[in-house]
Amino acid sequence: MNEQICCWSNRAEDVAYHDTRWCRPIHEEKELFAMLSLECFSVGLSWDLILRKEKALREAFYGFDPKKLASLGEGDVPAILAAPGMIKSERKIRATLSNARAFLKVEEEFGSFDSYLWGFTKGKTVVHHPQNKKQFLSQNALSRRVSKDLIRRGFSFVGPTIVYSYLQSVGILNDHVEGCPYKYSSLIQGKRVAGVLLPIFSLPGRYGIGSLGASAKSFVDFLSASGVSLWQMLPLGVTSYGDSPYQSFSSSGLNYYFLDLDTLAEQGLLSQEELDEEATRYPNPHRVDYGALYQHRIPLLKKAFSRFDRENPRFKEYVASDRANDFAFYLGMKEIHHGLPWKEWPEGQSVYSKGLEDSFRAAHEDLYLFYVWTQFEFEREYFALKRYANDRGIVLMGDMPIYVAYDSVEAYEHHELFQMDEEGNPKFVAGCPPDFFSPTGQLWGNPCWDWEAQAKDNYAFFSKRISDNLRYFDLLRIDHFRGFAGYYAIPYGDKDATRGHWVEGPGIRLFQDKKNLPIVAEDLGFLTPDVKELLQETGYPGMRVLEFGLDDDPKTDGNPLNWIKHCLVYTGTHDNEPLMSFFASMKEEDLQKAKSTMEKGFAKFHAEEGDVSDPIALTHQAVRLCYLGPSELAIVPYHDVLALGAEARLNEPSSLSGKNWTYRMEEKDFGEEPLSFLREIIAESGRGI
């Protein structure tokens, strides 16, 4: 799947090194010396050759143990030179032995070579922002300074170019190209990460919905000050029926409601009077009014676009790239057809053709370019926010739904991706089987993928979809991961899910070339052995949810006794009831089970349990327990940080409540009290930035 937007070659050894090792921080003494030695051997040779010879070099040099090598002398050189697979250079062998002795002197002076080397950047990774491989550097002021000091200390083969490459290899420099899926995952590699879940729409602001502007950057500052290093968002797509971010008109389209109006005003595209008028339309600071947004926001954005310079070179380049073509065409077509889904468009337009698309673009150029501009402006604002977050040590985690809506550009243009008949009707739609909580199951209505057809081009559509998401996110959660092992298919037209049946999914064939990507699998629900096998084959971390494990049952995955290192632990997800109201509504018997579960969890993690006298105190202790656990990743919805009640629930599955996907925070919700609470428990758990 690797599109080589960043890796310097297509050779397998280079690609594997780029994907799994390059620019990832190293602090272990022996490995710091090993990488220095390998870089020294690369002088005059290709890095690809060094990678192919790496195993032989490590064996010949005793695993690059500096103490062992420092004890060797001139008489040992012939034996090393004769070792199988050895690069035949006596000068480099002698330099490696000499460098080992210089390495030990640095350790003696500074306590460790790690302290010495990382001291040049005060322990921080220096992140560069090349836009393409042509912008890669070969040396800089830092590499020249380190090179000069290493030479002064007796090291050989350490010119500024080799040292620059060495600083990349040990993660002091991060030179991944912007958009490379591995660029920022190294910020959390090997660390205990504390995350917070807060959708963009929940951010505070004057204009009815959260945006990518000042409030988002303020939230980043809040997270950074608290020690949180991960911000989880929900899908960024334009919402459709039910306002769910998991039901979008386009799997690649971006939600123009998140455009920051103040930023548009700063560009001269909106006036203060227009901003003030727009603010009056949304009197409730705690709820998104999607009806009002639908009525007023598009006309306001069109007004802004009418003042935008279409001759802007970057915009013209964006238009020419066709990156937003499908989205702009489909949203424009929906607009001229009064928002109807494509299946209800007039004859001759309900069936896609390239000719129809070309004629639409010619007849409705302004409308088409408007929707392209919404994507252009979203990317401009979003990537400014992403860089702001990444520069402060915050990684952004996103969420990719497994399915797309029937009312989507993918279903309209690409029937071949789905199980559809000749008229474009789904044969089967997605959902979940009946269970204890839902006697008739869940009928989602998304058309089922035709995995057999997609296998013919090695799942090119899905591979691009994952790659596109990783342009926006440093870590990607894939929703309903069990559907890739086996999915529940319901005959189209059924009123419930009772006649559905299980069908085998693509399994590891889809993920064979994606095992190294920064992906988390949402593996909740009915898990069969094939799902667990797929998770193990991919190597992705799965999930544990505390709210599902408070029944004092030692067999439940969500029980703290069953949390493992390689997983992501939540207090609850976006679909769960806030913990405070969950505790408050419990019967006394269930409440005692929950307290017993948490008490055993604290004991296992060698921590003292705090106050659990009321639902708010219990919630705070549950958040603390989540962060104290052994998992690599621990994420808490922000409403649990604040111990809010049922009013703050983000979504109630299988319901069309007007409260779903609407709850918003106010600026006061990010004050000193939650900041101190997070800072204290993150420090206690060892999950700080």
N, C-alpha and C positions, 0 to 999 in steps of 0.2 A: 504493500500500500504506500510505502514511503515515496513521495513525489520528488525527492531530492531537491527541494527548494533551498536546502541548507547544506547537506552533505557534499563534500568536495569531490566525491567520485561515486560511481555506481558499483564498485567492487564490493563483494559481500563482506569482506573483513572491515572495510572502511565504514560501510553502512551500519554494521552491528556495533562498531566502536562509537560512531556518532550517536546512535539511538540509545545506547545503554551506559556510556562512560564519559563521553566528551563533555567538558564544562561542568561536571558534577563534583562538588567539593570533596576533597580527600584530606584527612587529618591524621591518618595512621602513619607512623614514622617509616616503617619498612616500605609501605606503598609509595610514600613521597620520594624515597630514594629510588625505588624501582622505576617510577615514571621519569625521574631525572635521568637515569641511566639509559632508558629506552630512547628518550629524546636525544641524548648525546650520540647514541649509535646511529640515529637517523641523519646525521650530518652527511650530506652528499648522496643520500639514498632516499627512496620513497617511504612514506609512512606505511603504505600498504605492505611493503616488504618487511618492515619492522613488526607489523601485526602478525604476519605469517610466520615470522621467526620468534615471536614473543615467547612461546612455550619453551623453545630450545634455549633462548637466552636466560630465562628464569632458572632453568635447570642447571645450565653451565655456571651461573653465578650464585648458586646456593640460595635461590629464592630472593636474590638481592638483599641478603642480610648484611647490613653495613658493618656490623661487628666482625662477622666471619671474614668478609672481604678485606677489611682493614688489616687483618692479621696475615694476609697473603703477601708474597713478595715476588721478585723477578723470576724466581725458580718455578713459580706456579703458572706463569703465563703460557708456556707450551701446552700444558694439560688442558687449560681452558680453550686455547686456540684449536685443539684437536677434538673438542667435544662435538657430538653429532649436531648438525644443523647450525653450527656456529658461524657468525659473520667473520670473515678472515681479516681482522684488523688488529695487529698487535698494539698500535697506538691507542685505539679505543679501549682495549682490554686494560692496558696500563692506566689509562685515564680513569676507568671505572674503579680500579683499586685505589688510586690516589684520591679520587672523589669521595670514596668511602671514609678515608681517614679525615678529610676535610669536613665531611658530614658529622662525624663524631665530635670534632672540635666545636662545631656550631651547637650541637646538642649540649655539650658541657657548658658552653657560655650562656646559652639562652634557656636551658632546661629541656628544650625539645626543638627539633628542626621545624616542627609545625608552628611553634610560637615565633620563631625567627621569620619564617617565610610569610605567614599570614599577617605578621606584624606590619608588613609594608602597606597593607590596606586596612589595618586595624580590625582584622578578622572578618571583613565584609567582602562579598563577591562584587566585583566591578562589572556592571551590566552594560554592554554596548548595544547599539540599536541598528545594526546593518539592515538595509531593506532588501539586499540581495547578496549573492556570493561575490560579486565584483567589488563590494565595499569591505571585504575582509582586509584586515591589516596584517602586516608581517612583523611589525615591531612598533613600540610606542615609548613614551617617556618612562613608564613604569618598568617595562622590560629592560630598557637601557640602564635604569638605576639598579635593578636587581642583578643584572648581568655584571655591571661594574663591581658590585659588592661581592658577588660570588667569586669573581676572578681575584679580587683582593684577598679573599680567604683561601685561595689555592685551588679552586675548582677549574677543570679544563672542559673544553668543548661547550662552553656556556656563553656564546655570543648572544646579542640581544634578540636575534630572530629565533634561535633555539629556545631561549628563555621565554619569549612570548608564547611559543607553542606549549612549553612546559606549564606556564601559568594557566593556559586553557585546559590542559590535561588534568590539572589538579583542582579546577573549579574556581580559581581566583579571578579569572576572566570568563565571562559568559558572552560568547560571540555568536550564539545561534541567531539566525536571521529572524526578523519579526515575522510571526505567523508560523514558525516551526513549532510543531506540537511538543517538542522537548525543551523549549527555551526556558520556561519558568517552573517546570515540574521539579527541577533540581533544587528550587528554593525549599521544598518540603521533603526532598529525598532523604530517607534515613532518619527523619525527625519525628517527634511526637507532636502532631499538629492539632491545634485548637481552631475550630471553625464555628461560624455563625451563619445560620440560614435566614435570609431576608430578601424577599422578592423586590425587584425594582419598583413595582407599583406601590409597595408599602412605604417607600421613603416619604418624608414630609415635604410639603411645598404648597404653593398658593393655587396651583392650576389643576386640581382635581385628581392628579395621579403622580406618582413618583417619576423622576426623570434622571437623565444622565449628567446633570449639571452639578451645581454647587452642593446640593444636599447629598449627592452620591459621594462626592469628594470629602465632605464633612464626615460621612459615615466611615470612609476609609481611614481618616485621621483618628476617629474614635476607636476603630479596631486596632490600629497600630499602637495607640497609646495604651490599650488594654492588654496587649500581648497576643491578640488573636492574629493568626497568619493566613486564614482562609475565609473567603466570603462566598457562600453558595447562593447562587441565583436560581430562578426557575427558567424554563425555556423563554427565549427572547422574541418568539414569533408573534405576529398579529393574531389576536384572538378572534374567534368566530362565535357561533351559537353557544350560549352558556358561559361565555367570557373566559373559558379555560385556556391557559397557555399550552395545554396538551392537545388542543384542537385548533389548528391553524390553517389558513388559506394557502400557506406555502411552507414547506419544510425548511426553506432557506430565507424566507422573508423576515424582516425585522420590524418590530412594533413601533410605528411612527408616533404612537401616543407617548412614548418615552423621550421624544425629542424635547430638549430643554428650551423653553420659550425665552428665558432670559438670555441664553446664548444666542438665539436668533435675533433678539433685540440688539445685542452687542454688535452683531454683523450689520445692523441697520435694516433688517428685514421686517421688524415689527416696532410699533411705537409704544411708548409708555401708556398712552390712553388705551390702546388695544390690549395690552397686558392687564391693565386694571379692570377693563370690562370683562375679559376672560375669567379673571379671578372671582368675579361676583357670581359666576354660574355654578360654583361648587362650594356651597356653604358648609358642608359637613366635612371637617378635616380628617375624620376617621374612616370614611368610606369612599371608594371609587364609584362614581356615578357613570357607568358605561353608556347609558342612554344619552346623557348630556354630552359626553365626549363624542359619541357617534354623530350627534346633531351639530356640534359647534367646532370640534377640533380640526376636522378636515377643511372646512371653509377658511379657518384662520391660517392653517399651513399653506393653503393655496395662495392666500394673500401674501404670505412670506415668500413663496416661490416666485410670485409675479415680480418681486423686487430683486430676485437673485440674478446675478450675472451668468447667463448660460454660456458665455464665452470663456468662463473660468477654465483654464487649461486642465486642471485636475478633474473637473466635472466632465469635460469633453472626453478625457481619457477613460473615465469611469463608464460613461455611456457607451463608448466604443468597445469596452471590454465585454459587454453583454452580461455582466455579473448579475444585474438585477432585472434582466430582460423578462424572464418567466413571471416573476412577481409583478412587475409593472403592467405587463400585458393582461394577466389574469385579474388583477385588482381594477384595472381600467375597464375591462369587459364587464365585470360585476357591477361597476358603477353605472355604465350606460344601460345595464339591464336591471337597475333598481335594487341591487343587492341579491338578486336571485342566484341560487346555485346553478352551475353550468348545465345540469340535466334539465332545467326548466327554461333554458334560453330558446329563442325561436329556431325553427328548422333551418339548417344551413349554418348555424352558429354553435349549436350544441355538440357538433363534431369538430374536433380540432384539425386544422391544416395549416401548413406554413403560409399558404396564400392568404388565409383568413387573418393570420397574425400580421402579415405585411400590410394588408389593406387597413387593418385597425390602426397600425402605427402611422400610416400615411394620413388617415382621416382624423385621427385624434392625437396628433403629435404632442400638443400641450399637456393633455391628460396623461399620456404615456410618460413624458419627461418629468411630470410632477411626481409620479410614483417612483421613478428612478431616483429623483432628487431626495426623496424621503430616506432611501437606503444609503445614498451617498452621505447625507448629513448624519444619519445614525452611525455609520461606520466612523466618520470623522470624530463625533463626540464620544463614541464608545471606546475607540482605541486611545483617545486622550485620557479617558478615565482609567483604562487598563494600564497604561504606562504609569499613571499617577499611583495606582495601587501597587504594581510590581516594584516600582522604585522605592516603595516603603515596606517591602517585604511581604506584601499581601498577594496571594494567588487567588485567581477567580475560578470558581467551579461552576459548571453549567449542568444542564439536564437535557437529554435528548429523548423524546418520546419514541417508542418503537414503531408506532403507526402514524399515518397522516390521515387527515379528514377526507371524507368522500367529496366534500365541497372544497377541493384544493386543486392547484394547478397541476400537481403530479397526477392526480386521478383523471383530470381533464385531458392532459397532453400525452400521458404515457400509460395507456390501458395495459400494455404488455408487462408492466411491473406488478400487476394485480391479477387476482383470480376474477376476471370479468367475462361476461358473455359478449357477443358481437355488437350489442347495442349499448355497451358500457355499463350494464348493471352488474353489481357485485354478485358473485355466486355465493360467497360466504363473507360474513363480517365478524369482527373480533369481539371478545368478551371473556367472561369467567363463568365457570360452571356453578350450579346451585351449591350452597353450603349452609352451615348453621345460621349465618348472619343474613343470608339472602336465599330464600327457598326457591326462587325462580332464576337465580344467577344474576350476572351483570351483562347487559347488552350495550356495548360501547358504540357499535355501528360503523367503526372504521373498516374499510375494505381490507381483506386479508391479502398479504403479499403472495405473489407467485414465485416461490423460492426456486422451483425447478427452472423457470425461465430465467431468473436472475443469475443462476449458476453458470449459464452459457457464456456470460462475459465476465465471469469471476466476481460477481456481485459489485460491478462497477458503480452502480447508483448508490448503494449503501456505503461503499468505501469512500466515495466522494462526500457523502453526507457526514460521515464521521470526521473526515479530514476538514470539511468546512466548519464544523462545530469546534474543532480544536484550533481554528484560527482565532476564535473568540475566547476560548477558555483554556486555562492551564491544566485543568483536571475535568474530566467529563463523566458524569453519571448517566448510564444508559438505563432508561426506565423499562420495567417489565422484562428483565433479562431472561426470565424463564421461557419467554415466547420464542427465543432462538433455539432452544432445545426441543420444545414442543408447544404448539399454540392451540387455543380453543377456538374452533371454527363453528359459527352458527349460521344456518341457512338464511340467506337474505330474505327479508320480509317477515320473519318470525317476530312475534311481539315480546318474547322473552328468550332466555338462554337455555331453556330446558332441553331442546333438541340438538344442542351443540355436541361436538365430538373433538377428541384430541388428534392433532396431526403433527407428524415429525417436522421439526424446523431444520434450518441449514446447519446448525451445530458448529463444530470447530472449523468447518470449511470456510465460513464467513470470517472467522477471526484468526486464521492460521498466520496471516502476515501482519497481525495487529497486536500480537502478544506484548510487545514492549511499549505500547501506547499508554498514556496516563488516563486509564479508564477505571471507573468503579461500577460494579454490577449491582443493580437493584434486584436482589434475589429473594424478595419477600413473597409470601403467599404459598400456594400448594407446590411444594418442591418434591420432585421425583428424582430417582437416582441419576437420570440423564442430565438434569439441571446441575446437580452437584458435580458430576463428571465434567461438564462443560466449564464450570467455574474453575475447577482444578486444572483443566487443560490450558485455559487462557492465562491463568495466574492472576486474574483480577481479584482485588479484595471485594468481598460481599458485604452485607449489611447486618447489623443487629440493632433492634429498636427496644429501648428500655420499657416503653409503655406496653409493649407486647409481652414483657417478661416479668411482670410484677405479681404473678400468681403463686409465687413460692414453689413453682414446679422446676426441679433441677434439670429437666429435659428440654425446657424451652430455650430457644436460641437467644431470645432477648434477655434472659436471666444473666445478671453480671457474672455468675459463676461460669458461664459458657462464652464469655467474651474472649477473643483471641487477639494476637498481635496484628495479623494480616487481615484487618477488617475495618469497616467504618461503623462507629457506634453513634446513634442518635438518641436523644431523649424521646423525640417523636419526629415524624416527617411532616411535610406540608399537608398530608391527608389525616394526620392525627389530631385528636382533641388536645388543646393546651393542657399541660399537666396539672395546672392548678385546678381547673374545673373537673378534670378527670379524677383527681383525688377528692375534691369536694363532693362529687356525686356518688362516691363509693359507699356501699353498705359496710357496716362496721367489720364484718367478717373479712371482706375483701381488703379493706384498709389495713387490717392487721397482717394479712398476707403480704401486702405491698411493703409494709414497714419491715417485716421479717426478711423479705428478699433484699431490701436495701441494706439492712444491718449485716447480713451475711456478705454482701458485696464489699462494704467498707472493711470488714474483717479480712477478706481475701486480699484487698489492696493495701492492708496494713495502715489503715487510716481510721481516725476516730470519727464516729458519726456525730453530726451536730444536732441542732434543734429540729425535731419532727413533730412539734406539738399542733400544727395546723397546716392546712393545704399550702399556704404560701411558703412556710418554712420547709415543708416536704419538697416542694418544687425546687427551692434553692439547693437542698441537699441532693436532689436527683441530678441537677446540673453539675454539681461538684463531683458526684459519683461518675457521671459520664466522662468527665475530663480526667479523673484519676485512674480510670481503667487502662488496660494494657494495649488497646488498639492504636494503630498508627494514626488513624484519623478519628476525631471526635467532633461532632457537629451538633449544635443546639439551636433550634429556632429562636429568634430573638424574643418572641412572646413568652418563651419559657425563662429566658434570662430575666425578664421583667415580672415573671409570675403572674401574667394576665390570665383572665378567665375565658369563658366560652365565646365572648364577644370578639376575641382576637383570632378565632379559628380561621385558617386560610381556606380550607376546603373540606366539605363533607362529601365523600364519594357517593356516587349513585343518587345524587340529589341535584335539583336545579334551583337551590336556594339563591335568592338575590344577594345573600351575604357571601357566597363563595367568591374567592379571588378579589375581595374588595377591601380588606382591613388595612388601614394605614396608621403609621406612627406619627407623633408630633415631635417637634424639636426637643421638647422637654424630656422625651423618653430616652435621650442620649446624654443625660446629665452625669454628675459626679458619682451618684449612688450606684448605677449599673456599671460605670467605668471602674470604680473601686472593687466592686464585687467580682467582675471578670478578672481584673488584674491580680487579685488575691488568689483566686482559685486556679488561675492558669500558672501562676508562679508556684503554687503548691504542687501542681500536677507535673511540672517540668515541661510544659508545652509552650513556653514563651517563644517569641520571635528570636 
